[in-house]
Amino acid sequence: MQWQLGKALRAGDEVAVVLPAGGIRDQGAFAHGMARLRAWGLRPTVLPDGAEHHRLDWPEGSPLAATDDARLAALQRALAEPRFRAVFCGRGGYGTTRLLDALDWRPLTADPKPIVGYSDVTALLCGAAVGAHLVGFHGPMVATVAAMDPGQDGWRLQHRLLTEAGGSVELPPRRDALALVAGDATGPLVGGNLAVLQSLIGTPWSPPIDGALLFLEDIGEAPYRVDRMLTQLRQCGWFTRAAGILLGDFHVDGTELASAHAPMQQVLAERLADLDIPVACGLPFGHRPGAWTLPFGGRARLVATENSVHLTLLEPSVR
């Protein structure tokens, strides 16, 4: 598959801020994120106007930012209008998968532009990969709360990936990460939130796994549920098709990070430690402070040893 790159963002570019899933819960965090985009020299516009204030409270699941039709129209406009040079998602939550079948990906194919988000936005990154072969960005969103802030280094990395069209990026080696299976592998980074990825199996929006470095993370899932989801991916052949596996955090209630939760670590080892490809866990992406932004579809190299884990982004993520 030939991945498509959006243009590098420049000072003065107008960018869309959309809410394809949940509404904004923390107005302070949202305002701080909008100020950060402006500090980068960008001109953020929220679509639709006032969407961050409109919610529908459903009996189960997270509240949606707006009706399906309103969220779809805003997202379609962000993808289609040439004046918007990137699409930044406000936050995750629930509901993005409901929009995928109705989206017209043709404008994004004709005019590729970066899409930034994670969590439930995993579905949008997968949809853009399948529908437009777009390299997206799995990383912190506009309304990032203080407890999940990536810090200066994390925001600097995101800015660099979105604005610099040259050179590779060697991410800091992680001596606190663990190699469940040591090895060296290269391929496009593909993945995101485990529960969302599981929900896409059997749909047209299941991401391209063959030869990929599959990265997985989640939050608030009990170890038995993570076991069940990993088992389904395993039985679907995802792990035999991938070149390597990167595991972020799997936050469990009552612990700061999954690395502090022995039952979760046992599940990860039981489901993945017997594979014939490199498997590294404890990497900083997803629902955790200090998270990296990863280019979804960007080629990378994973080197996992007994002493450390290295991830190098081998090519630019924008043009």
WOZI-V134415 format. One record per backbone hydrogen bond with DSSP energy under -0.5 kcal/mol. CO is the residue of the C=O (numbers start at 0). NH is the residue of the N-H. Records with the same first field share a line. If there is no record, write none. Layout:
CO->NH + NH
This chain:
0->2
3->134
5->318
9->12
12->42
13->84
14->44
15->17 + 87
16->46
17->89
20->64
24->26
25->29
26->30
27->31
28->32
29->33
30->34
31->35
32->36
33->37
34->38
35->39
36->41
37->40
40->11
41->43
42->14
44->16
46->18
47->50
49->52
50->53
52->54
55->57 + 63
62->22
63->55
66->70
67->71
68->72
69->73
70->74
71->75
72->76
73->77
74->78
75->79
76->80
80->83
82->13 + 84
84->113
85->15
86->88 + 115
87->17
88->141
89->142
91->21 + 93
94->97
95->98 + 99
96->99
98->101 + 102
99->102
102->104
104->108
105->109
106->110
111->6
113->86
114->136
115->88
116->138
117->120
118->121
119->122
120->124
121->125
122->126
123->127
124->128
125->129
126->130
127->131 + 133
128->132
132->3
133->135
135->295
136->116 + 138
137->293
140->143
141->143
144->147
145->148
148->289
149->153
150->154
151->155
152->156
153->157
154->158
155->159
156->160
157->161
158->162
159->163
161->8
162->164
168->170 + 312
172->174
173->176 + 308
177->179 + 280
180->278
182->303
184->301
186->299
187->212
188->296
189->214
191->216
192->196
193->197
194->198
195->199
196->199 + 200
197->200
199->202
202->205
206->208
208->211
211->213 + 242 + 243
212->189 + 214
213->245
214->191
215->247
216->193
217->250
221->224 + 225
222->226
223->227
224->228
225->229
226->230
227->231
228->232
229->233
230->234
231->235
232->237
233->236
236->240
237->241
240->210
242->277
243->213
244->279
245->215 + 247
246->281 + 282
247->281
248->217
250->219 + 220
251->254
256->259
257->260
259->261
260->264
261->265
262->266
263->267
264->268
265->269
266->270
267->271
268->272
271->274
277->244
278->179 + 180
279->246
280->177
282->284
283->291
284->248
285->287
287->290
291->293
293->137 + 295
294->296 + 297
295->135
297->188
298->313 + 314
299->186
300->302 + 311
301->184
302->304 + 309
303->182
307->304
308->173
309->302
310->170
311->300 + 313
312->168
316->5
